[in-house]
């Protein structure tokens, strides 16, 4: 799930950068890309990748 979130965040960062959209400092393309990298790192670490059931 976090891998999909990372892909969406990378796409949003690409659109902000490619379209040269002026945003405030919080939603700049660099910050969105860093959020995507954080989500990707959590996905690679195994956090949020599988549902566990208790029996």
PADREN-127066 format. One record per residue: residue number from 1; chain; x, y, z of N, C-alpha, C in turn. Coordinates in Angstrom, 1 decimal. Each point is the difference from the previous one (the first is absolute). Layout:
REM PADREN-127066
+-----+----+--------+--------+--------+--------+--------+--------+--------+--------+--------+
!   i ! ch !    n_x !    n_y !    n_z !   ca_x !   ca_y !   ca_z !    c_x !    c_y !    c_z !
+-----+----+--------+--------+--------+--------+--------+--------+--------+--------+--------+
! NUM !  A !      X !      Y !      Z !      X !      Y !      Z !      X !      Y !      Z !
...
+-----+----+--------+--------+--------+--------+--------+--------+--------+--------+--------+
***
This chain:
REM PADREN-127066
+-----+----+--------+--------+--------+--------+--------+--------+--------+--------+--------+
!   i ! ch !    n_x !    n_y !    n_z !   ca_x !   ca_y !   ca_z !    c_x !    c_y !    c_z !
+-----+----+--------+--------+--------+--------+--------+--------+--------+--------+--------+
!   1 !  A !    0.8 !   -1.2 !    0.0 !   -0.8 !    1.2 !    0.0 !    0.9 !    1.3 !    0.0 !
!   2 !  A !    1.0 !    0.0 !    0.8 !    0.9 !    1.1 !    0.0 !    0.7 !    0.2 !   -1.3 !
!   3 !  A !    0.3 !   -1.0 !   -0.7 !    0.6 !    0.1 !   -1.3 !   -0.9 !    0.8 !   -1.0 !
!   4 !  A !   -1.3 !   -0.2 !    0.1 !   -0.9 !    0.7 !   -0.9 !   -0.1 !    1.4 !    0.4 !
!   5 !  A !    0.0 !    0.3 !    1.3 !    0.0 !    1.4 !    0.5 !    1.3 !    0.7 !   -0.4 !
!   6 !  A !    1.1 !   -0.7 !    0.0 !    1.3 !    0.6 !   -0.4 !   -0.1 !    0.3 !   -1.5 !
!   7 !  A !   -0.5 !   -0.9 !   -0.8 !   -0.2 !    0.3 !   -1.5 !   -0.8 !    1.2 !   -0.2 !
!   8 !  A !   -1.1 !    0.1 !    0.7 !   -0.9 !    1.2 !   -0.2 !    0.7 !    1.3 !    0.4 !
!   9 !  A !    0.7 !   -0.1 !    1.1 !    0.7 !    1.2 !    0.5 !    1.1 !    0.4 !   -1.0 !
!  10 !  A !    0.7 !   -0.9 !   -0.6 !    1.0 !    0.3 !   -1.0 !   -0.6 !    0.6 !   -1.2 !
!  11 !  A !   -1.2 !   -0.5 !   -0.4 !   -0.7 !    0.5 !   -1.2 !   -0.5 !    1.5 !    0.3 !
!  12 !  A !   -0.5 !    0.2 !    1.2 !   -0.4 !    1.4 !    0.3 !    1.2 !    0.9 !    0.0 !
!  13 !  A !    1.2 !   -0.4 !    0.6 !    1.2 !    0.8 !   -0.1 !    0.4 !    0.2 !   -1.4 !
!  14 !  A !   -0.1 !   -1.0 !   -0.9 !    0.4 !    0.2 !   -1.4 !   -0.9 !    1.1 !   -0.6 !
!  15 !  A !   -1.3 !   -0.1 !    0.2 !   -0.9 !    1.0 !   -0.6 !    0.2 !    1.4 !    0.5 !
!  16 !  A !    0.3 !    0.1 !    1.3 !    0.3 !    1.4 !    0.5 !    1.3 !    0.5 !   -0.6 !
!  17 !  A !    1.0 !   -0.9 !   -0.2 !    1.2 !    0.5 !   -0.6 !   -0.1 !    0.2 !   -1.5 !
!  18 !  A !   -0.7 !   -0.9 !   -0.7 !   -0.1 !    0.1 !   -1.5 !   -0.8 !    1.2 !   -0.4 !
!  19 !  A !   -1.1 !    0.2 !    0.7 !   -1.0 !    1.1 !   -0.3 !    0.5 !    1.3 !    0.5 !
!  20 !  A !    1.0 !    0.0 !    0.8 !    0.5 !    1.2 !    0.7 !   -1.1 !    0.7 !    0.8 !
!  21 !  A !   -0.7 !   -0.8 !    0.7 !   -1.1 !    0.6 !    0.9 !    0.6 !    0.6 !    1.2 !
!  22 !  A !   -0.5 !    1.3 !    0.3 !    0.6 !    0.6 !    1.1 !   -0.9 !   -0.3 !    1.2 !
!  23 !  A !    0.6 !   -0.7 !    1.0 !   -0.6 !   -0.4 !    1.2 !    0.7 !    0.6 !    1.2 !
!  24 !  A !   -0.6 !   -0.1 !    1.2 !    0.7 !    0.5 !    1.2 !    1.1 !   -0.9 !    0.3 !
!  25 !  A !    0.8 !    0.4 !    1.0 !    1.2 !   -0.8 !    0.4 !   -0.3 !   -1.4 !    0.5 !
!  26 !  A !   -1.2 !   -0.2 !    0.5 !   -0.3 !   -1.4 !    0.6 !   -0.2 !   -1.0 !   -1.2 !
!  27 !  A !   -0.7 !    0.4 !   -1.0 !   -0.3 !   -0.9 !   -1.1 !    0.9 !    0.2 !   -1.3 !
!  28 !  A !    1.2 !    0.3 !    0.3 !    1.0 !    0.1 !   -1.2 !    0.3 !   -1.4 !   -0.5 !
!  29 !  A !    0.5 !    0.0 !   -1.2 !    0.3 !   -1.3 !   -0.6 !    1.0 !   -0.8 !    0.8 !
!  30 !  A !    1.0 !    0.7 !    0.6 !    1.0 !   -0.7 !    0.8 !   -0.6 !   -0.6 !    1.3 !
!  31 !  A !   -0.9 !    0.7 !    0.6 !   -0.6 !   -0.6 !    1.2 !   -0.9 !   -1.1 !   -0.3 !
!  32 !  A !   -0.8 !    0.0 !   -1.1 !   -0.8 !   -1.1 !   -0.3 !    0.8 !   -1.2 !   -0.4 !
!  33 !  A !    1.2 !    0.2 !   -0.7 !    0.8 !   -1.1 !   -0.3 !    0.6 !   -0.6 !    1.2 !
!  34 !  A !    0.4 !    0.8 !    1.0 !    0.5 !   -0.6 !    1.3 !   -1.1 !   -0.8 !    0.7 !
!  35 !  A !   -1.2 !    0.4 !   -0.1 !   -1.1 !   -0.8 !    0.6 !   -0.1 !   -1.3 !   -0.7 !
!  36 !  A !    0.1 !    0.0 !   -1.3 !    0.0 !   -1.2 !   -0.8 !    1.1 !   -0.9 !    0.3 !
!  37 !  A !    1.2 !    0.6 !    0.2 !    1.2 !   -0.9 !    0.4 !   -0.2 !   -0.6 !    1.4 !
!  38 !  A !   -0.7 !    0.8 !    0.9 !   -0.2 !   -0.6 !    1.3 !   -1.0 !   -1.1 !   -0.1 !
!  39 !  A !   -1.1 !    0.1 !   -0.8 !   -0.9 !   -1.1 !   -0.2 !    0.6 !   -1.2 !   -0.6 !
!  40 !  A !    0.9 !    0.3 !   -1.0 !    0.7 !   -1.1 !   -0.6 !    0.9 !   -0.8 !    0.9 !
!  41 !  A !    0.7 !    0.8 !    0.9 !    0.9 !   -0.6 !    1.0 !   -0.8 !   -0.9 !    1.0 !
!  42 !  A !   -1.1 !    0.5 !    0.4 !   -0.9 !   -0.8 !    0.9 !   -0.5 !   -1.2 !   -0.7 !
!  43 !  A !   -0.3 !    0.1 !   -1.3 !   -0.5 !   -1.2 !   -0.7 !    1.1 !   -1.1 !   -0.2 !
!  44 !  A !    1.2 !    0.5 !   -0.3 !    1.2 !   -0.9 !   -0.1 !    0.3 !   -0.7 !    1.3 !
!  45 !  A !   -0.2 !    0.8 !    1.1 !    0.3 !   -0.6 !    1.4 !   -1.1 !   -1.0 !    0.4 !
!  46 !  A !   -1.1 !   -0.1 !   -0.7 !   -1.0 !   -0.9 !    0.3 !   -1.1 !    0.5 !    0.8 !
!  47 !  A !   -0.1 !    1.3 !    0.3 !   -1.0 !    0.6 !    0.8 !   -1.2 !    0.2 !   -0.9 !
!  48 !  A !   -1.2 !   -0.4 !    0.3 !   -1.2 !    0.2 !   -0.7 !   -0.1 !   -0.8 !   -1.3 !
!  49 !  A !    0.8 !   -1.1 !   -0.1 !    0.0 !   -0.8 !   -1.2 !   -0.9 !   -1.2 !    0.0 !
!  50 !  A !   -0.4 !   -0.4 !    1.2 !   -0.8 !   -1.2 !    0.1 !   -1.0 !    0.1 !    1.2 !
!  51 !  A !   -1.1 !   -0.6 !   -0.1 !   -1.0 !    0.0 !    1.0 !    0.3 !   -1.3 !    0.9 !
!  52 !  A !    0.0 !    0.2 !    1.3 !    0.1 !   -1.2 !    0.8 !   -1.3 !   -0.3 !    0.7 !
!  53 !  A !   -0.3 !   -1.3 !    0.1 !   -1.2 !   -0.5 !    0.7 !    0.4 !   -0.7 !    1.3 !
!  54 !  A !   -0.8 !    0.2 !    1.0 !    0.2 !   -0.8 !    1.2 !   -1.0 !   -1.1 !    0.1 !
!  55 !  A !    0.4 !   -1.1 !    0.3 !   -1.0 !   -1.1 !    0.2 !   -0.2 !   -0.4 !    1.4 !
+-----+----+--------+--------+--------+--------+--------+--------+--------+--------+--------+
***
